[in-house]
Every structure is written in C-alpha cells, then in structure tokens.
Amino acid sequence: MPTQTFRNLPRGKRDKVLAAAINEFSLRNVDEAKFSNIVKDAGIPRGSIYQYFDSKDDLYVYAFEALREQRGEFAKPAFEDYKTKPFLEFFERYYTLDSEFLLRHPQHIDMGKVLYSHARGVSLGLIQAIKARYNDIFIIGIDYDKDHGRMRPDVNGAVLADFCIHLMTDIFIFQNITERMSLSSVKKHLAGTMEIIRRGVE
C-alpha cells in the first residue's frame, strides 16, 4: 500500500500517479509492467516512486483497489434492495449498475482482462479477494431468502453464489470476444440468464 509520503502529496499529484499506474497495468500484467513507464506518464522523478510505494506489487494493489472503490460507489444504490427485495432482484440491479460503470470506463475492463489472464502471484491474490467479497455478500442474501420463504430451502446456496460470482466477472471474458459491448446487450443477456436461474430456485 502507499507510504505516508505518498498520502501526504497534494491530491492532484496522487491522481497523476494513480492514472499513470492504471494506464500501465491496463496494458501489461504486474510482472511485465515497468515503473519507468509509470514515472514518465506521471511526470515525476524516477526516484520518487520508490518513496511512494515499497514495491510494484503495492502500487498494483493500490491501483486495483482504487478502481474497485469507484465501481462499488457507483453500484451502491443496488444495496437498497439487499434483503429488502428477493436476492435475485438485488443481484440483477447490482450486476446492471456494475456493468454500466465498466462500459463507461473501458480502462477498468482492460485492467480486469489483464488481471484475469495473469492469475498468479499478487494477481491471483486479488482474484481470490474479489471472490471472497462477492461470496460473503451473496451467501448472506441467498440464506436470508431461504429463511424467509423467498427461495426454495433445498437450493444449494454455495453453488448459486459461485454462479453469480462468475457472472460478475464474465464481462471481462465477453470483452475478449467482442470489442463492442453495449449496455442493452448486457441487459438482454442478463435477463435471459436470470429467467433460467429463477426457474431453478423459486
């Protein structure tokens, strides 16, 4: 994570470093990425980057978590439906908002594509952390529905949660297949998928 020296920088300078890091990690995995490219893009002295982050891995995690925070803030309205409406309604809204944000910010998709194509080391750790976060949210919502009669009690919550996790990350796979996704196509695919899921759980 960033050092106190980095945290003490003016917001504008921190944003430049972050933007340069995101740009580099959107093009190259963490092993292939170079501090020299980030330094040049950010317009800072080469030696200063070592005062801001202890390692390239630390900068990578910081950049990725910054993107996750932005995505989470955009999708936050979906949590108005969490446990107040059936889990699948919450999930559909959550997935739609998350997809809308990603389609508005294609660099986030690019960084995700690089992450999932390099599933080892610090990248694998991030993927596992993402899965754990989603799993905790989804399992609780699914169990709540089962306890309140909104979902069949015999539904395997762990399997359903895992399936939903895959849907949340599939956008990076879709983007590898087609360069031009649209929100309408994402919504159409989601609607068909949710119809199949509902037939199995309700």
N, C-alpha and C positions, 0 to 999 in steps of 0.2 A: 504494500500500500504506500501512498505518498508520504514523504517525510514532512516534518514540521516546516522545513524550509519551503517546500512546495506549497503547503497550506497557507503560508504567510504571504505568498505572492499576490499581487493585485488580480482581481477576478479575470480581467482581460487577458493577462499573460497565462493564467492557468487554462483558460479556454483555448488559447492558441496551441498549447502543448497537447491538450486533450484532442483537439481537432486533428492535429498532425499525427497523433498516435492512432486514432480511429482510421484515418486515411491509410496509414501504413499497414495496419492489421486487417484492413478490408481487402488488401491486395496480396498480402503474404502471411503465412502462418507464423506463429510466435518464434519458431526456430529459424525461419528464413528472414524475418523482419530485421531491419537494421536501425540502430539508434541514429546513425549518421543521416538517414533519410528523414527521420522524425525531427532531428535538430535543425536540418536545413529547411524543412517545411515550416517549422515553428518560428524560425528566425532567431534562435537563441545560441549562445556559445556552447560548443560541444561539451565542455567540462561541466556545465551547469546541470545537464540531465542526470548526471551521477549524484548530484546534490539533492535532486528531487525524488529519485527512486533508487532503491537499493539494487534492483535488477530489472531486466527486460520483462521477466515474468510479472513482477509487481506492477509495472506500467500497463501490461496487458490486462491483468485482472481489474485494475482501476478503470481502464477504458471500457471494458466489457460491462462492469457493474454500473458505470455511468449511463450506458445505453439502456441497461435493464431498468434503471430507476426512471428514465424518461418514458419507457414503454409502460411501466407499471403505473405511472401517474396518469397517462392517457387512458388506460383501461380501468382506472379506479372506479368510475361510475357503475361498472358491472357489479361491483360488490354491494350495491344497493339491493341486488336480487339474491345475494348469498344467504341461503337458508330461509329467506322470506318468500322465495318462489322455488319451484322444483329445481333440483340441481341442473338438469339438462337445459332449462331456460337460462339459468345463470351462465352455464358454460357457453351456450350459443352467443349470448351477448358479450361475454368475455373474449371469446375467440374472434368475433367480428371486430370489436374495438382494437384488439391486438393486431389483427391483420390490417386494419385500416391505417394504424400508425406505421406499420412496417412498409406498406405500399407508398405512404407519403415520404418515407425516409429510406430509400433504397440502399443507402450505405450500411444501414443496420442489417439488411438482408445479406449484403455482401460479406459483412463480418461474420454473420451466422453461418453462411455457406463455408467460409474458410474454417471456422471453428469445428463444424461437424465433419469436415473432410480431413481433420487432423486430430483425431480422437486419441491423444496420448499426452502424457505429462500434464502440464498445467491446463491444457485444453480439456483433457478428459476430466480433470477435477472440476472444471466449470460446468461441463455437461452433467456430471453427477449431482452437482449442487442444484442445477436448474431442475433436474428430475425430482430431487428430494423436495424442493419448494412446491412444485406443482402437486406432487403426490400428497403432501400434507393437506393442502387446500382441498383437493378433490376427494380424498378419502373421507374427510370430515363431512363434506357436503353430501356425499353419497350415503354415508351411515345415518346422517340426520334424516334424509328422505326415507330410508328404510325404517327407521324408528318411528316415523310419523305417517307411515302408510302411503307415501307418495311414490314408492318404488317397491317392487316385489322383494320380499325378505330373502329369497334364495339367490338374488343376483350377487355374483362374485364382485365385490367392491374393488378389490385389488386389480382385477383384470380390467374392469371398466375405467378405473383411474388411469391405468397404464395406457389404455387405448386413447383416452383423452390427451394424455401427455404426448403421445405420438402425433396426434392431430395438431397440437400446438407447435410442434417443431417441423411438421411436414412442409410448411411454407418454404423452408429453405431448399427442400428437395424439389418442390414444384418449380421453384425459380431456376433450378438447374435444367429443367426440362423445357421450359418456355421462358423467354426473356420478357414477355409482356403479359403479366397477370393483371387482372382488374379486380376491383372490389366486388363488382357484380358477379364475376365468375367464381370468386372465393365464396360469396354468399350462396350461390347456386349449388356449389359442391357441398358446402356445409349443410344446407337444407336437406339434401338427399341423404347425407350421412346421418343426420340427426333423426330422420324418419326411420331409418333402419335400426338405429340404436333404441328408439322409443318402442318399437315393436318387440324388442327383446327384453325390456326392463319394466314396462308398465303393465 
